[in-house]
Amino acid sequence: MEIFDYENILLLPRKCRVESRSECDASTELGGRQFRIPVVPANMKTVVDESICAWLA
């Protein structure tokens, strides 16, 4: 298995062709559930609990 860190990943800027940010959909799907914000917390008790999961969902 190959492991990546921040030195291996590069995001390239591109031109945006939307009129407004409201046209963009940054939601993501994980485990059959749809999340409105593209944030996936770590599955650790010290990072996330049930209330945070409900808020993110």
C-alpha positions in Angstrom: 0.0 0.0 0.0 1.4 3.4 -0.9 1.1 6.2 1.6 0.6 9.8 0.7 1.3 13.0 2.7 1.0 16.7 1.9 4.2 16.7 -0.1 2.7 14.1 -2.6 -0.6 16.0 -3.2 -0.9 19.2 -5.3 -4.1 21.1 -6.1 -3.9 23.0 -9.3 -6.0 26.1 -9.7 -8.4 26.3 -12.6 -10.7 28.8 -14.1 -14.2 28.9 -12.6 -17.2 29.2 -14.9 -20.0 29.8 -12.4 -21.8 33.0 -11.9 -22.3 32.6 -8.2 -21.0 30.4 -5.4 -24.6 29.3 -4.7 -24.4 27.3 -8.0 -21.7 25.0 -6.6 -22.5 21.8 -4.8 -19.7 20.8 -2.4 -21.6 17.9 -0.8 -20.1 14.5 -0.6 -21.4 10.9 -0.1 -19.9 8.5 2.4 -21.3 5.2 3.4 -24.6 5.8 1.5 -25.2 9.1 3.4 -25.1 12.5 1.8 -23.2 15.3 3.6 -23.8 18.9 2.8 -20.3 20.0 3.6 -17.2 18.3 2.3 -15.7 17.5 5.7 -15.3 14.0 7.0 -14.1 13.9 10.6 -11.7 11.3 11.9 -13.3 8.2 13.4 -11.8 8.9 16.9 -13.6 9.4 20.2 -11.5 12.5 20.9 -12.4 14.1 17.6 -16.1 13.3 17.0 -19.1 12.3 19.0 -22.7 11.6 18.2 -23.8 15.3 18.4 -21.1 16.4 15.9 -22.1 13.6 13.5 -25.7 14.8 13.7 -24.7 18.4 13.1 -22.5 17.5 10.1 -25.2 15.3 8.6 
